[in-house]
Amino acid sequence: MTAERVTSLEPLEPSALRGAEPDGSREVPTALGRPDSFREVDRTRARAAALGIYLGKQLSDPFSCVLPDHEGHDAALYTSGRGYWRYRCGEWSAGLGEVRASLGYKQPRRVNDADENARVGTTEVVMWSARLDYEAWLVKSRAVPHELPAEMSGAARAVARGVLLLLGLRDERWDTPTFTFTRRFGAAWCAVGEDTARRGIDELRRAGFLVLAGMQGRAFLWQLGEASA
């Protein structure tokens, strides 16, 4: 695979992250702009639009289900007992961060799913929720100091961009420079195949951009190389 010389990377702008349909229906409507603050109803509409959901006058109005392999029927938003807007499709219900994770994995996923292969961890959902807010123009990604390898393949560049976005969305709750970035998560987060994610991670590790820092359960803990920290 051809390597490419890149001097720096910044996370993609939200409207470019998931790619728009030919009619632009995947982009956040221009009228939403880049708000610093919204009423919660407007924030929910912005998140819904970033998921490809276009709501009626009421937030609870039905719309075409956007879950992977769920075409041909309606879904709706509803409020939980704690006042959070959630997604319901038949018997399946989850938070909007879990819906964003489902789109990334191209498979419905949620924290407490009865199917172990359809579960997503609570910590991971926090990051998918942060990413959804970023794609909805509700938050910004902070700049992450880094130094890239002199040359990178397309796989390495996709993974590096994903890593920088992940770290740029972490807030003060994250008090450690280490992070997990598995092949499966990397594929979903970076919108690439698992083999591409594996090759990108391996290339960045060999180049010193990613440094193995330990283990968390069965997953590797990574941190950026010293020149990138």
N, C-alpha and C positions, 0 to 999 in steps of 0.2 A: 504494500500500500504506500502511496506517495506521501512523504512527510512534507509539512508546510511550516515555513518560518513565521512565527507569530511573536510579537513583542509584548502584548498585553491583551487581556480579555476582560470584558465587563459582561455581567449577566444581560441577556436579551431584554429588551423592553417588553413589558407585559403583553402587549398586543401581538408580539411575534412569538411568544413562548409556545403556544399550542397550535398555531397556524389557523388562518381563517379559511372558511369555505369560499367558493367563488363569489358568492353574493355577500360576503363579509359577515355572515350571521354568527361567526364565532368571536367577533371582536366586541369589546365593550362599546356601547353606543357613544358617539362623540359627545352627546349632550351631558353625559355623566362627568366628562372632563377628568381632572386629576384632583379630586377633593381632598382638602386637609381634614375636614370633618363632615359627617353626614348625620342626620337623624338615623336611628337604627333601621327604620323602614327603608331608607335610601341605601344604607350599607348592605342590607339584605338584597335589595334589587341589584346593586352593583355586583355582589357575589354571584347571584343567580345568572346575571348576564355573562360573567366570566366563565360560568359553567356551560354556556350555550342555552340557557333558559331565558325565555322572554315572557314575562308575566303579564297578566291582564291588569285591570284596575286594582284588584285586590291581590295581596300577596298569596292568598289561599286559592286563587283561581287555578284550575287544572291546566296542564301544559303537556306536550309530548315528552315522554320519559327519555332522559338522556343517558341512562345507564347502559354500559356495553351489552349488546345482544338483547336489548329490551325494546326494540322498535315496535310500533304499531299499537301502543296503548298510552294512557295518560298517567301522570304522576301529579303530586301536589306538595306544597309546603304547608307545614302546620307548626303551631307553637307547642313546645314541651311544657311540662309543669313548672319548669324554672324560667320560662319565658324565652327560650332559644328557638329560633326557627330551624326546623328539621325537614328532611326529605322523606316522602312516603310513596312507595310504589307497591300497591297490593299489601302483602304482609311484610314487605321489606321496608325498613325505616332506618335512617342514620342521620348523622350531622352532615353539614355541607362540606366539612373537611374530609370526611369519609367518602363523600361523593367524588371529590377531587382526586382522592387516592384511587378510587375505582376507575376513573378515566385514565389515570396514569398507568395502572396495571392492566387496563382493558378487560377488567373482570370486576363485578360487584364485590366490594370488600368493606368490612366494618369491624369494629373492635370486638364485639361479642358474638360473632357469627358462629352458628353451630358447626359449620364446616371449617376445620382447622386451616385448610388451604385458602379459605376466603376471609381469614382474619387479618387485621392490621393492628400493630401495637399502638398503645395510647401515645407514647412519645413520638412515634412516626406521624400520627394524626395531627399532633401539634404543629409539625413542620408542613404537612400538606395544608393545614388551615392557614398558616402564615403565608404559604405560597399563593393560596387562593386570594387572600387579601391583597397580596402584591399584584396579582394578575387583574384584580378589580380596581387597581389604583388607590387602594385605601392605605397602604403603607409603602415605604420605600425600602430598598435593599441598601445596607451600608456598604461602603467600599471596603474590600478585604485586600490588604497589602499582599502582593504575591510576585514571584518571579517565575516565569514560564520556561520550560525547556527551549533550547535554541530552535529545535524543529519538532513539530508534532504532527501525527496523523490526524485524520478527521475524527477517529474514535477517541483519541486522547483529548482533542480540543473539545468535543462534546462533553466528555466526562469532567474536564477541568472547569468548563463553564457551569456545569451542574454543581460541582463542589463549591465553587465561589458563590453561587446563588444560595445554596444551603447555608453556608457560613454567614453570608450577608443578611439572611433572614433570622438568624438566631439573636435573641434579645438577652437582657440581663439575667434571665433565668439560667442561662448556660454559663457556668463559671469554670469551664475547662476548655482548652484548645483542641481536645480530642473529639472524634466523631466516628460513627459507624457509617459505612458506605458499601453495602454488599452489592454483589453483581445483580441480584434481582431488584433490589431497591434502586440501584443506579440506572438500570434499564428503564424502569418506570419513571424515575425522576428526570432523566435526560432524554426521554422519548427515543430510545434506541433499542436494538435487540440485546438480549442477554450476552451473546457472544461479543458484540461490539463493546458493551460495558466492560466485560472481562478484559478484552484487549486494551481498552483505554486505561483501566485501573492498573494493569500490569505495566504498561508503557510509562505511566506517570510515576509508578513506584520505582522503576529502574532509573528514571531520570532524576529522582530525588524530590519531585514536586509533592508526592505523597510519601510519608514515612510511617512505617508500622510502629505503633506506640503501645501495643498490648492486645488483650482480648477482652471482650465483653460477652460472656456466655460463649457461644460458638462463633461469634462474629469478630472480625479484626477491628481494632481501634486504630484510626488513622489520625495524623495531624499533618499540617503543611510543613514542608521542609523549612529549615532555618532561614534560607534566603527568601522564602515566601511568607514567613510568619509576620 
